[in-house]
Amino acid sequence: MRVVIVTESFPPDVNGVAHCALQTARHLVDRGHHPLVVAPATAPGTRPDALAEPCPVVRVPSLPLPGYPQVRVALPSRRLTAALAGHRADLVHLAGPFVLGVRGMAAAARLGIPAVAVYQTDLAGYARTYMGAGEAAAWRRIRSVHSAADRTLAPSSAALRDLEAQGVPRVRLWPRGVDTDRFRPDRRDEALRRELAPNGEVIVGYVGRLAPEKQVDLLAGVCGLRGVRVVVVGDGPSRAHLAEALPGAVFLGRRTGDDLARIFASLDVFAHTGPFETFCQTVQEAMASGVPVVAPAAGGPLDLVAHGRTGLLVPPRDPVAVREAVRILAADAGTRAAYGAAGRETVEGRTWAAVGDRLIAHYEDVLAARRTAVAA
């Protein structure tokens, strides 16, 4: 199968869309298929690691998003259509389509190539956070591109319900995988723990982008708990604000690979605060690392966290509830251990290989349906 993955982001970018697109390309290669990636060009001075790319990557000219330079927005380019035609694509995979993906959908339609659109970002929630309005416009754009696709894949039950409620047709569930070899409990590092919490504090960590929609400042109350140390991993436009809002917190910046896995496993509690997650990959990585989770009862975490078994779900945007949930877990090492073990057991079957095979099955369904329609 020849697949073109059109993605709004790709490594060296660090975010959910980029990571999922990379894992998809890797799995297709492992299964003997032939993917090609089309993605925005990286920032000047940033060189992608070609040796780490599992397949050819076509970079489309891009500009930084105003106010958020870590995000690159693709400019119009003939390279996209040329890539689809030149690769002789059987199918187009649109990863989080918004700008480049919209053009990818249009190009696929012109060339008569079936398309699968993967919904990954709560654009309506972002519009509300950054502009205080624009949710209806965001949904119109989402509905337009996803309705044109042969199939839309939603990462969670909540996302699937949202898409169907907004009139998006042909939606199916496709969750995300987790690297259970990289993220595992035995990476716990006691030397790192002594460095982060020299007085033996319970370590509560957040991992992710530092941006307004993540609402990391909800951890301010946790910073005031006696015997607790808050550790923040990631970077983004809210970094300076959070340094003031979270007194005593340790900021480790962006971490990746085995270094990130070591940090995850060295936490006592993982706390996620963002209410707009369509999936929430870091929750799965914490669970794979044997760490109990506190997360909002909204979006993707509803599928991932079993309340009272692998962690605690709290009302979204409620700093008091976050503080209380962390306080309960911080005070009870036995409960933390039980939740962590249950979390690891829960995700052991959610490898990227297993999830990737489900994706290929979706591709095959779409291709079969297209063949039947053409024959008819």
C-alpha positions in Angstrom: 0.0 0.0 0.0 1.3 3.4 -1.0 0.3 6.1 1.6 1.0 9.8 1.8 0.8 11.2 5.3 -0.1 14.9 5.2 0.6 16.2 8.7 0.5 19.7 10.2 3.6 18.8 12.3 6.4 16.3 12.2 9.6 15.8 14.2 11.8 17.5 15.3 8.5 19.1 16.5 7.4 17.7 19.9 3.6 17.4 20.1 0.9 14.8 19.8 0.3 15.3 16.0 4.0 15.0 15.2 4.5 11.9 17.4 1.5 10.1 16.1 2.5 10.8 12.4 6.0 9.5 13.1 4.7 6.3 14.8 2.3 5.8 11.9 5.0 6.1 9.3 7.3 3.7 11.2 4.5 1.1 11.5 3.7 1.2 7.8 7.3 0.7 7.0 7.5 -2.2 9.5 4.5 -3.9 7.8 6.0 -3.6 4.3 4.0 -0.6 3.1 5.4 2.5 1.4 4.6 5.8 3.2 5.6 9.3 2.2 5.3 12.2 4.7 4.4 15.8 3.7 4.9 18.3 6.5 5.7 22.0 7.1 9.4 23.0 6.9 11.1 23.5 10.2 12.3 26.8 11.5 15.5 28.3 10.0 18.5 26.8 11.6 16.7 23.7 12.7 17.7 20.6 10.8 15.6 17.5 10.9 17.4 14.3 11.6 17.1 12.4 8.3 18.5 9.3 9.8 15.6 9.2 12.3 12.9 9.5 9.6 11.5 6.1 8.7 10.5 7.2 5.1 11.0 10.1 2.7 9.7 13.5 4.0 8.7 16.4 1.7 8.9 19.7 3.5 6.5 22.5 2.4 7.5 26.2 3.0 6.1 27.5 6.3 5.9 30.5 8.6 5.7 30.6 12.4 2.3 31.1 13.9 2.0 34.7 15.3 2.3 34.6 19.0 3.3 31.0 19.1 6.5 30.6 17.0 7.0 26.9 18.0 4.1 26.1 15.7 4.8 26.3 11.9 2.0 26.9 9.4 2.4 25.6 5.9 2.3 28.0 3.0 0.6 27.2 -0.4 2.9 25.1 -2.4 2.8 22.9 -5.5 4.9 20.3 -3.7 1.9 18.8 -2.0 0.0 17.8 -5.2 3.2 16.8 -6.8 4.0 14.5 -3.9 0.7 12.8 -4.0 0.9 12.2 -7.7 4.6 11.3 -7.8 4.2 8.8 -5.0 1.3 7.1 -6.8 -0.6 7.2 -3.6 -3.3 4.6 -2.9 -4.6 6.6 0.1 -4.0 9.9 1.8 -3.7 10.1 5.6 -4.5 13.5 6.9 -3.0 14.0 10.4 -4.8 16.7 12.4 -5.9 18.5 9.2 -6.3 22.3 9.6 -4.1 24.2 7.0 -1.9 21.8 5.1 -4.4 19.0 5.7 -7.2 21.0 4.1 -5.0 21.4 1.0 -4.2 17.7 1.1 -7.9 16.9 1.2 -8.5 19.1 -1.9 -5.5 17.6 -3.7 -6.7 14.0 -2.9 -10.2 14.8 -4.2 -8.8 16.3 -7.5 -6.7 13.2 -8.0 -9.4 10.8 -7.0 -7.5 9.3 -4.1 -9.4 8.2 -1.0 -8.6 10.0 2.2 -8.6 9.2 5.9 -8.7 12.2 8.2 -7.4 11.8 11.8 -9.0 14.2 14.3 -6.4 15.2 16.9 -6.8 18.8 18.1 -9.7 20.5 19.9 -9.6 23.6 17.7 -12.9 24.9 19.1 -11.5 24.7 22.6 -8.3 26.5 21.5 -10.4 29.3 19.8 -12.2 29.8 23.1 -9.0 29.9 25.0 -7.0 32.2 22.8 -9.7 34.4 21.3 -12.7 34.1 23.6 -14.8 33.3 20.5 -14.6 31.5 17.2 -15.8 28.0 18.3 -18.5 28.0 15.6 -16.1 29.0 12.9 -13.6 26.3 14.1 -16.3 23.6 13.9 -17.3 24.8 10.4 -13.7 24.3 9.3 -13.4 20.9 11.0 -16.8 19.8 9.6 -15.8 20.9 6.1 -12.6 18.9 5.8 -13.7 15.8 7.7 -17.0 15.5 5.8 -15.0 15.4 2.6 -12.9 12.4 3.9 -13.8 8.8 3.2 -13.5 8.2 7.0 -12.7 10.2 10.1 -10.8 8.6 12.9 -11.4 10.0 16.5 -8.9 9.2 19.2 -11.4 8.9 22.1 -15.1 8.3 22.8 -15.6 11.9 23.8 -14.0 13.1 20.6 -16.2 10.7 18.6 -19.3 12.0 20.3 -18.3 15.6 19.6 -17.7 15.0 15.9 -21.0 13.2 15.4 -22.8 15.9 17.4 -21.3 18.5 15.0 -22.6 16.6 11.9 -19.3 14.9 10.8 -20.2 11.7 9.0 -18.4 8.3 8.8 -16.5 8.6 12.2 -14.8 5.6 13.7 -12.7 5.2 16.9 -8.9 4.9 16.6 -7.0 5.4 19.8 -3.2 6.0 20.2 -0.5 3.6 21.2 2.2 3.9 23.8 5.8 2.7 23.8 5.7 0.2 26.7 9.3 -0.7 26.2 10.5 2.9 26.7 8.0 3.9 29.4 8.1 1.4 32.2 8.4 1.4 36.0 11.9 0.0 36.3 13.3 3.3 34.8 12.7 4.9 38.2 15.9 6.7 39.2 16.5 7.3 42.9 19.4 9.6 42.2 17.2 11.8 40.1 14.5 11.8 42.8 17.1 13.0 45.4 18.0 15.8 43.0 14.4 16.9 42.4 13.2 16.4 46.0 16.2 16.5 48.4 14.0 16.3 51.5 12.1 13.3 50.3 9.1 15.1 49.1 6.4 13.4 47.1 7.1 14.3 43.4 4.1 15.5 41.4 4.8 16.0 37.7 3.3 17.6 34.7 4.6 16.8 31.2 3.5 18.7 28.1 3.4 22.1 26.3 3.4 25.1 28.5 0.5 27.0 26.8 -2.7 28.7 28.0 -5.0 25.9 26.9 -3.1 23.4 29.1 -4.1 25.4 32.3 -0.9 24.3 34.2 -1.4 27.1 36.6 -4.2 25.0 38.2 -1.2 23.3 40.0 -0.6 26.4 42.1 -2.5 25.0 45.0 -0.5 21.8 44.8 2.7 23.8 45.2 1.4 24.8 48.6 1.0 21.2 49.9 3.4 20.3 52.6 5.8 17.5 51.6 5.1 17.8 47.9 7.4 18.9 45.1 5.9 20.0 41.7 8.1 19.2 38.6 7.2 20.6 35.2 8.6 19.2 32.0 8.1 21.0 28.7 8.3 24.4 27.1 6.1 27.0 25.5 4.7 30.5 25.6 3.5 30.2 29.2 6.9 29.3 30.6 7.6 32.7 32.2 4.1 33.1 33.6 4.2 29.6 35.2 7.5 30.3 36.8 5.7 33.0 38.9 2.4 31.1 39.3 4.0 27.9 40.6 6.2 28.9 43.5 8.8 26.2 44.4 8.2 24.2 41.2 11.2 22.7 39.4 11.2 23.4 35.6 13.2 20.9 33.6 12.4 22.2 30.1 11.8 20.0 27.1 12.9 16.4 27.5 12.6 13.5 25.1 13.4 9.8 24.7 14.9 7.7 27.5 15.5 10.9 29.5 11.8 11.6 29.5 11.0 8.0 30.4 13.3 8.2 33.4 11.6 11.3 34.6 8.1 9.8 34.2 9.1 6.7 36.2 10.6 8.8 38.9 7.3 10.6 39.6 5.0 9.7 42.5 1.9 11.3 40.9 1.3 12.5 37.3 -1.1 15.5 37.2 -2.6 16.7 33.9 -4.7 19.9 33.9 -5.8 20.7 30.3 -9.5 20.2 29.6 -9.2 20.2 25.8 -7.4 16.8 25.2 -8.9 14.7 22.5 -6.7 11.8 23.7 -3.8 12.8 26.1 -0.7 10.8 25.3 1.1 11.8 28.4 -1.5 10.1 30.6 -0.8 6.8 28.8 3.0 7.3 29.2 2.5 7.9 32.9 0.4 4.8 33.3 3.0 2.8 31.3 5.6 4.1 33.8 3.6 2.8 36.7 2.5 6.3 38.0 -1.0 7.1 39.2 -2.8 9.9 37.4 -4.8 12.9 38.3 -6.7 14.3 35.3 -9.8 16.3 34.3 -13.0 14.3 33.7 -13.2 15.6 30.1 -12.1 14.4 26.7 -9.5 11.7 26.2 -8.7 11.0 29.9 -12.3 9.7 30.3 -11.2 6.7 28.2 -7.8 6.3 29.8 -8.2 6.8 33.6 -10.3 4.4 35.6 -11.3 6.6 38.6 -10.4 4.9 41.8 -8.4 2.2 40.1 -5.6 3.8 38.0 -6.0 7.4 39.2 -8.5 10.1 40.1 -10.6 12.2 37.7 -11.5 15.7 38.8 -13.9 18.4 37.5 -12.2 20.4 34.7 -10.8 23.8 35.6 -11.2 23.2 39.3 -7.9 24.0 41.2 -9.4 22.9 44.6 -10.3 19.5 43.2 -6.8 19.1 41.7 -5.2 20.0 45.0 -7.4 17.6 46.9 -6.8 14.7 44.6 -3.1 15.2 44.8 -3.3 15.5 48.6 -5.1 12.2 48.8 -2.6 10.4 46.7 0.4 12.1 48.3 -0.7 10.9 51.7 -1.1 7.2 50.8 1.9 5.4 49.3 -0.1 2.1 49.2 -2.8 3.6 47.0 -0.2 5.2 44.7 1.5 1.8 44.3 -1.8 0.1 43.6 -3.0 2.7 41.1 0.4 2.7 39.4 0.4 -1.1 39.0 -3.1 -1.2 37.6 -2.2 1.6 35.2 0.7 -0.4 33.8 -1.4 -3.5 33.4 -4.1 -1.5 31.6 -1.8 -0.1 28.9 0.3 -3.2 28.2 -1.8 -4.2 25.2 -1.9 -0.7 23.7 1.4 -0.8 21.8 1.9 1.2 18.7 2.1 -2.0 16.7 -1.4 -3.1 17.9 -2.8 0.3 17.3 -1.0 0.6 13.9 -2.6 -2.7 12.7 -6.0 -1.2 13.6 -5.2 1.8 11.4 -4.2 -0.4 8.5 -7.6 -2.2 8.9 -9.3 1.2 8.6 -7.3 1.9 5.4 -8.3 -1.4 3.9 -12.0 -0.8 4.7 -11.8 2.6 3.0 -10.1 1.2 -0.1 -12.6 -1.7 -0.4 -15.5 0.8 -0.1 -14.0 3.0 -2.7 -13.5 0.0 -5.1 -17.1 -1.0 -4.6 -18.4 2.5 -5.2 -16.3 2.7 -8.4 -17.6 -0.7 -9.6 -21.2 0.3 -9.0 
